[in-house]
Every structure is written in C-alpha cells, then in structure tokens.
C-alpha cells in the first residue's frame, strides 16, 4: 500500500480520491520545516504546498520516492539534496495561472485607483474624495510584463481586454514570438522599464533571477508608474524598491516577499514595505478554482506513479545522456541475460547512463539499448557474445 503524507491544507476531494485508490493517507497540515523531519517516517510520497522540504526531512525519510509540490514553484524544496538521494520532485505547472493573473490585474487596478489607501482612510473616518479622484486610468497605457510563461501570457491577455498596450521581456522571448502574442518586444528589462506605465513581474526564483530587479531597473521606471510582483520576492531588491517608492512615487502591489514566514500563520517583519504598498500574504494561487485544478493534477501524478513507476512533471531529472556510445544487445527473452551483461560492464568500470529493453511480438526475442559512458573492450564484447542467449552485440 502506498503511504502518502500531506503536510499542508489541500482539497478534501484530493484526500478522499487518494484513499479510494487504496493509498494510506496521513493529513497533517500543521507541519513545518522544523517538524516535518520527525513526521516523514516511512511515507512513499510527500505532498506539500508552502511547507519547506529541507535536507533534514529528506535524510529522515525511510522510503520516500516522490515529493509533489501542489503548485508550480519548487524553490521551497531542496532539489539538489533530493536529486542526490534519487528522490523525484514533481510539480503542478499552469494550474494556478488564472488565479495569479487575476490577482496581478487586481493589483494593477488597485494601484491606479489607490483602492487600499482610500479604504484605509475611510475606515479611519477620513473622506478624501479630492485626493483619491486623481488617477491616470489604464486604457491606452503600456503594461510591461517581465517573464512570458503561462502566467505572463495570461496577464497580457487580460491587459489587452482592458485596452492596454503590452510590452514584454523574458530570456526566451523573440521578436517573432512577441509579434505572435501581440506585444512589444524589449531587448532588456531596462528598456521595458523605460517604456512602461506599469510593470508586472512573473519570474521563477533562481540564482539567475535573485535581485534581478534592482536600482538600475527602478531608475529607468517612469515617475508615478506602477510596479507589481506576484511571482517571488527574491527577484526584487527590496531596499531598491523602497527607495524607488520614495524617490519616484511608484505605486506598488506585492503578493510576495523575500524571507516570508514559513507557515500559514506567523509574524511578518516587513511592515515598512507593507505600509507603502498594496499587498497580500502570498495568496496569488489561492482560489477554489486553482485549488481544485491542482488537486486533480496531484492525483494524476500519483496515479501515474502507481501505474508506471514514473511521475509526470518531474523537475529534477537530468536531461538526455550526452554520451554518443550505444551498446546494442539483441537477445533471447530469457531471465538473467541483461544481468550478465551488466555484470561484465561493471567489472570494466563502465557506467550505464540510460537503458531500454524492447521485447518483440511473440515474446521470444528482445533488444537492449544501453547508453554507456565509454566503449567496452574487445574482451567484454566477446564475453557478451559468448552468452548462448545473446543473438548479436554491437557498439554504435
């Protein structure tokens, strides 16, 4: 029986569906990065949303083979350590696209109309119609989008619905693709900042994007323009952003922050930044629609694991082997043939990087294709050929 530990709040439908499949499900949404190592036990699959999966958790696991991030980003999981232990990490890309795009557009409108500031004043008994009647409006203005993945494209589509012009930048964006998307093409983020009346960020957290948007970027933004980040806090230099808010009167909407509290509840120590922005506590993906879509994808991943032994959407699998040496062994479909071949390769310190065994109709014969890191000696090839169950052996 597959044992599954769910360390965050998820759709009740997901829990019941996994149980109907015959899995033993433990639901403990109150776990944290600190308490997860002692709770992982002999779980085969770990499902998380915001709970961090550290090296300590991975080391404590007795039989863990898969971690599923019930969402898109996997920056809360120690991918390097998981890979070193042969533990697959999968995610649910694209399932929260609409939810995040909707929040980004909400921030765009809220920043232009200063909805949060106006609401705060009204709640404090201050009627300031003259002050909050000052808004540029969005129609005809340019929204610059940084990162043109599924969410960035969804934001562009919605901005077009507001009759805005859209410009874009990403490492993969080409002039041809920009034309196909109906957006302007910017060669650099500085170029995008200079031409935009508002900027929306949709980048994954990585060493390459850490603090990518700093003082040089904000210096290019127009005075009084809008800046929105619903991706990851780490891509923005928070100090540079605070300076830009003060010096260039930026209107800012933030759903994400660097060094966020680990759990669903906790103390928030960036009140100075929250005080001068419209902000939410990393809830971009948190709609009922997104939750159900992610639950369905998580279920599909587990089902595929049970049926095939492989998890779709695995993010820490190395790409195809770069070796150009292939050992082909055409053999009778008998027990122990491949074991004898692997023994001979091991004795010559040859590593198999990829292997596939294809059985022909009738089940009498098969061909094994092995990608190996260096060519076998003539003696090894002769030993393989000497096996009465081997029909032919060759190196390509």
C-alpha positions in Angstrom: 0.0 0.0 0.0 1.3 3.4 -1.0 1.8 5.7 2.0 1.2 9.4 1.5 1.9 12.2 3.9 0.2 15.6 3.1 1.9 18.4 5.0 -0.3 21.3 4.0 -4.0 22.1 3.6 -5.3 20.6 0.4 -8.7 20.0 -1.2 -10.7 17.4 0.7 -11.5 15.8 -2.7 -7.8 15.0 -3.2 -7.6 13.2 0.2 -10.7 11.1 -0.5 -9.6 10.3 -4.1 -6.2 9.1 -2.9 -7.9 7.0 -0.2 -10.3 5.5 -2.8 -7.2 4.5 -4.8 -6.1 2.4 -1.8 -3.4 4.7 -0.5 -2.8 5.2 3.2 -3.1 8.9 3.6 -1.9 10.9 6.6 -3.1 14.6 6.6 -1.1 16.9 8.9 -1.5 20.5 7.6 0.2 21.9 10.7 3.6 20.6 9.9 6.5 23.0 9.4 10.0 22.7 8.1 11.2 22.0 11.6 8.7 19.3 12.5 8.4 17.6 9.1 11.6 15.5 9.6 10.2 13.7 12.6 6.9 13.2 10.8 8.0 11.9 7.4 8.5 8.3 8.7 8.1 5.7 6.0 6.0 7.8 3.7 6.5 6.9 0.0 5.0 10.2 -1.3 5.1 13.6 0.4 2.7 16.3 -0.8 3.4 20.0 0.2 2.2 23.5 -0.7 4.2 26.1 1.3 5.9 23.8 3.8 9.6 23.7 3.2 11.2 20.4 2.5 14.8 20.5 3.8 17.7 18.2 3.6 16.9 17.1 7.1 13.4 15.9 6.0 14.9 14.0 3.0 17.5 12.4 5.2 14.9 11.3 7.8 12.7 9.7 5.2 12.9 5.9 5.2 11.3 5.1 1.9 10.4 8.4 0.2 10.5 8.3 -3.6 8.5 11.3 -4.6 7.8 14.9 -3.3 4.9 16.6 -5.0 4.7 20.4 -4.8 0.9 21.1 -5.1 1.6 24.3 -7.1 4.2 25.5 -9.6 7.3 26.8 -7.9 9.7 24.3 -6.2 12.1 26.7 -4.5 10.9 25.6 -1.1 12.3 22.1 -1.8 16.0 21.2 -1.5 16.2 19.9 -5.1 19.9 19.3 -5.0 19.7 17.0 -2.0 16.6 15.2 -3.3 18.5 14.5 -6.5 21.5 13.2 -4.6 19.2 10.7 -2.9 17.3 9.7 -6.0 14.1 11.2 -4.8 11.9 12.7 -7.6 10.3 16.1 -7.2 7.2 16.9 -9.3 5.0 20.0 -9.5 1.7 21.1 -11.0 2.6 23.8 -13.6 0.0 26.0 -15.1 -2.8 25.0 -12.8 -2.8 28.3 -10.8 -2.2 30.5 -13.9 -5.7 32.2 -14.0 -5.6 32.8 -10.2 -2.3 34.6 -10.2 -3.1 36.5 -13.4 -6.4 37.7 -11.9 -4.6 39.0 -8.7 -2.0 40.8 -10.8 -4.7 42.6 -12.7 -6.4 43.3 -9.4 -3.2 45.0 -8.1 -3.0 46.9 -11.4 -6.4 48.5 -10.9 -5.9 48.9 -7.2 -2.6 50.7 -7.6 -4.0 53.0 -10.3 -7.1 53.9 -8.2 -5.3 53.7 -4.8 -8.1 51.5 -3.5 -6.2 50.3 -0.4 -5.2 53.8 0.7 -8.7 55.1 0.1 -10.2 52.2 2.1 -7.8 52.7 5.0 -8.7 56.4 5.2 -12.5 55.7 5.1 -12.1 53.0 7.8 -10.4 55.7 9.9 -13.2 58.2 9.3 -11.4 60.3 6.6 -13.3 61.3 3.5 -10.7 62.4 0.9 -12.5 62.5 -2.4 -10.3 65.2 -3.9 -7.1 63.2 -3.1 -8.3 59.8 -4.5 -10.0 61.3 -7.5 -6.5 61.6 -9.1 -5.9 58.5 -11.3 -4.3 58.3 -14.7 -6.5 55.4 -15.9 -5.3 52.3 -17.7 -6.8 52.4 -21.2 -4.2 53.1 -23.8 -1.3 52.9 -21.3 1.6 50.4 -21.6 1.9 47.3 -19.3 5.4 45.8 -19.3 5.5 42.1 -18.4 8.7 40.5 -17.2 8.5 36.8 -17.7 6.3 35.4 -20.5 5.5 31.9 -19.2 1.9 30.8 -18.8 1.1 33.4 -16.2 2.8 36.3 -18.0 0.8 35.4 -21.2 -2.4 35.2 -19.2 -1.8 38.7 -17.8 -1.1 40.0 -21.3 -4.4 38.6 -22.5 -6.3 40.3 -19.7 -4.4 43.6 -20.1 -5.5 43.6 -23.8 -9.0 43.2 -22.5 -8.5 46.5 -20.6 -7.4 48.0 -23.9 -3.9 48.5 -22.7 -0.7 48.2 -24.8 1.6 45.4 -23.7 5.4 45.1 -23.9 7.4 42.1 -22.8 10.8 40.8 -21.8 12.0 37.3 -21.0 15.1 35.3 -21.8 13.2 33.2 -24.2 11.2 36.0 -25.9 12.0 36.6 -29.6 10.7 39.3 -31.8 8.7 36.8 -33.8 7.0 35.4 -30.6 6.3 38.9 -29.4 4.5 39.6 -32.7 2.5 36.4 -32.4 1.4 37.4 -28.8 0.6 40.9 -30.0 3.0 42.6 -27.6 6.0 44.9 -28.0 9.5 43.3 -27.8 12.1 44.7 -25.4 15.7 43.5 -25.5 16.4 44.3 -21.8 14.5 44.8 -18.6 15.8 48.4 -18.5 14.2 49.0 -21.9 11.0 47.6 -20.7 11.1 49.7 -17.5 11.6 52.9 -19.6 8.7 52.3 -22.0 6.1 51.1 -19.5 3.5 52.9 -17.4 3.1 49.7 -15.3 5.3 46.6 -14.8 4.1 43.2 -13.7 6.7 40.5 -12.8 6.3 36.8 -13.5 9.7 35.2 -12.9 10.7 32.0 -11.2 13.2 32.2 -8.3 16.7 31.0 -9.3 20.3 32.1 -8.8 20.0 34.0 -12.1 16.9 36.0 -11.1 17.9 36.7 -7.5 17.7 40.5 -7.0 17.5 40.9 -10.8 15.3 43.9 -10.4 17.4 46.4 -8.5 18.3 50.1 -8.5 19.3 50.1 -12.2 15.9 48.8 -13.2 13.9 51.1 -10.9 16.0 54.1 -12.1 14.5 53.5 -15.6 10.9 53.4 -14.5 8.7 56.4 -15.0 7.9 58.6 -12.0 4.5 57.6 -10.7 4.3 54.3 -12.6 3.0 51.1 -11.2 5.1 48.0 -10.1 3.5 44.6 -9.4 5.1 41.4 -8.2 3.1 38.2 -7.8 6.0 35.8 -8.6 8.7 35.5 -6.0 10.0 38.1 -3.6 13.6 37.1 -4.2 13.7 38.5 -7.7 13.4 42.1 -6.3 15.9 44.0 -4.3 13.6 45.2 -1.5 15.8 48.1 -0.5 16.0 49.4 -4.1 12.2 49.1 -4.3 11.7 51.1 -1.1 14.0 53.8 -2.4 12.1 53.9 -5.7 8.7 54.2 -3.9 10.1 57.2 -2.0 12.0 58.9 -4.8 9.9 58.1 -7.9 6.5 57.8 -6.2 5.9 54.3 -7.5 2.5 52.7 -6.8 3.2 49.1 -5.9 1.3 45.9 -5.5 3.0 42.9 -3.8 1.8 39.3 -3.2 5.3 38.0 -2.4 8.2 39.0 -0.2 11.8 37.7 0.4 12.1 35.6 3.6 8.4 35.1 4.1 7.1 33.3 7.2 7.2 29.6 6.6 3.7 28.7 7.6 0.1 29.8 7.0 0.3 31.9 10.2 3.2 33.8 11.7 4.9 37.2 12.4 5.6 39.4 9.5 8.7 41.7 9.9 8.4 43.8 6.7 5.8 46.2 7.9 7.8 49.1 6.5 7.3 47.8 3.0 3.7 46.8 3.5 3.0 50.3 4.8 3.7 51.8 1.4 2.2 49.2 -0.9 -0.9 47.3 -1.7 -0.1 43.8 -0.5 -1.3 40.3 0.2 0.3 37.3 2.0 1.3 35.2 -1.0 -2.2 34.2 -1.9 -1.9 34.5 -5.7 -2.6 30.9 -6.3 -5.2 30.6 -3.6 -8.6 30.4 -5.3 -11.1 27.5 -5.1 -10.7 27.0 -8.9 -6.9 26.8 -8.7 -7.1 24.5 -5.6 -9.3 22.0 -7.4 -7.2 22.1 -10.6 -4.0 21.5 -8.6 -5.7 18.7 -6.7 -6.7 17.0 -10.0 -3.1 17.3 -11.2 -1.6 16.0 -8.0 -4.0 13.0 -8.2 -2.9 12.4 -11.8 0.8 12.4 -10.7 0.2 9.8 -8.0 -1.9 7.6 -10.4 0.9 7.7 -13.0 3.4 6.7 -10.3 1.3 3.7 -9.3 0.7 2.6 -12.9 4.1 3.2 -14.5 6.6 3.8 -11.7 7.3 7.2 -13.1 6.0 10.6 -12.0 5.0 13.2 -14.7 6.2 16.8 -14.3 9.4 15.7 -12.5 11.7 18.7 -12.4 15.0 17.1 -11.1 15.6 14.5 -13.8 18.8 15.1 -15.8 18.3 15.7 -19.5 19.1 13.1 -22.1 22.5 11.5 -21.9 25.2 13.3 -23.9 27.2 10.2 -24.5 27.4 9.1 -28.1 28.3 5.4 -27.3 25.4 2.9 -27.5 25.7 -0.8 -26.8 23.0 -2.8 -28.6 22.4 -6.3 -27.3 19.9 -8.4 -29.4 19.0 -11.4 -27.2 16.5 -14.1 -26.4 13.9 -13.0 -23.9 15.3 -15.1 -21.0 15.9 -14.5 -17.3 19.4 -13.2 -16.4 20.6 -12.1 -19.9 20.8 -8.4 -19.0 22.1 -9.2 -15.6 25.1 -10.9 -17.1 25.7 -8.0 -19.5 25.6 -5.5 -16.6 28.0 -7.6 -14.6 30.5 -7.6 -17.4 30.2 -3.8 -17.8 30.6 -3.3 -14.1 33.7 -5.3 -14.0 35.2 -3.0 -16.6 34.0 0.1 -14.7 31.6 1.1 -17.4 28.6 3.2 -16.2 25.2 2.8 -17.9 23.6 6.2 -18.2 20.3 5.1 -20.0 18.8 1.7 -20.7 15.8 0.4 -22.6 14.8 -3.1 -23.3 12.3 -3.7 -26.1 10.5 -7.0 -26.4 9.3 -8.1 -29.8 5.9 -9.7 -30.5 5.7 -13.3 -29.5 8.0 -12.7 -26.5 10.8 -14.8 -27.9 13.4 -12.0 -28.5 14.3 -8.5 -27.4 16.8 -5.8 -28.0 18.5 -3.8 -25.2 19.8 -0.3 -25.9 22.3 0.9 -23.4 23.9 4.4 -23.4 27.3 3.9 -21.8 30.0 6.4 -20.7 32.9 4.7 -22.5 33.3 2.0 -25.1 33.8 -1.6 -23.8 36.9 -3.6 -24.6 37.0 -6.3 -27.3 37.2 -8.8 -24.5 34.0 -7.6 -22.9 32.2 -7.7 -26.3 33.4 -11.2 -26.9 32.2 -12.3 -23.4 28.8 -10.8 -24.1 28.6 -12.6 -27.5 29.7 -15.9 -25.9 26.4 -16.0 -23.9 24.1 -18.5 -25.6 21.2 -16.2 -25.0 22.7 -13.3 -26.9 21.9 -13.2 -30.7 24.1 -10.2 -31.6 26.0 -7.4 -29.9 27.3 -4.2 -31.4 28.6 -0.7 -30.5 27.2 2.3 -32.3 
